[in-house]
Amino acid sequence: MLITQPEPGKFRAFDATCPHRGATVSPPRAGVITCAAHNSRFRETDGARVSGPATSRLTRISVSVQGDTIVIP
């Protein structure tokens, strides 16, 4: 699982498995999550595909914040 914070107080979680060939994606840099195996790129805010051989987005995982804790329902 990969948890991002695209803006203060906003958290998103994604399955860290690239939909192209199953490699693990890297944490975001400059708002982009990258798969080092084949260079697929995804937006940090919603996991949407930006470029690369992957043809679909990252799978989003529901999370919420309770106090100082990120909770997976």
N, C-alpha and C positions, 0 to 999 in steps of 0.2 A: 504494500500500500504506500502511496505517496500523498502526503498532505501538503497543500500549498496555502499561502496567505497572500492572495493577489492585492489586497489592500488591508490596512489595519482593521482588525476585528472580523474580517471575512475569511473563512476557511473553506477550502474545497479538498475533497479526497478522491483519488483515482486508483484503480488497479494499476500497479506499476509495470504491468506486462504490456509490451508493445503489441498492438493487434496485427502487426505484419508477420513477425516470425517468433514472437514470444520472448524476446530479450527484455531485460529490465531497463526502463527509462531512467534518466538522470534527473536530479532536482532541477527546478527551473533556473534559468539565467536570463535576465532581461525580459521576463514574462513568457519565455518559451521553454517547454519541456522537450528534451531531445533524446532519441534512442541512438546510442553510439554505434550500435551494430550496423545499421543501414541508413542512418541520418534522417529518419522520420521526425517531424517536428509537430508539436501540439501546443495550443494556447493554454497558459496557466489558469486562466479564469474559468474555462469550461471544458477543457480537454479536447476541443475540436482540432481536427487535422489541419495543419498549415501547409505542409509539404512532405515529400518523401514517398517511398513505396507503400506505406500504410494507406489503406483506402477507407479506414473508418477512424472514429475518435477513440480516445481512451475511455474505458468504462468508468463512469462516475460512481462513487460510493457515498451514500448519505451520511452526513455527520452533523452534529449540533454542538453548541458550546453551552456548558453549564458551569457558571462561575469561571474558574481558571482551567477547566478541563474540556478537552475535545472528546465527545462521546459518539460512538458508533452504535446506532440503535440495533 
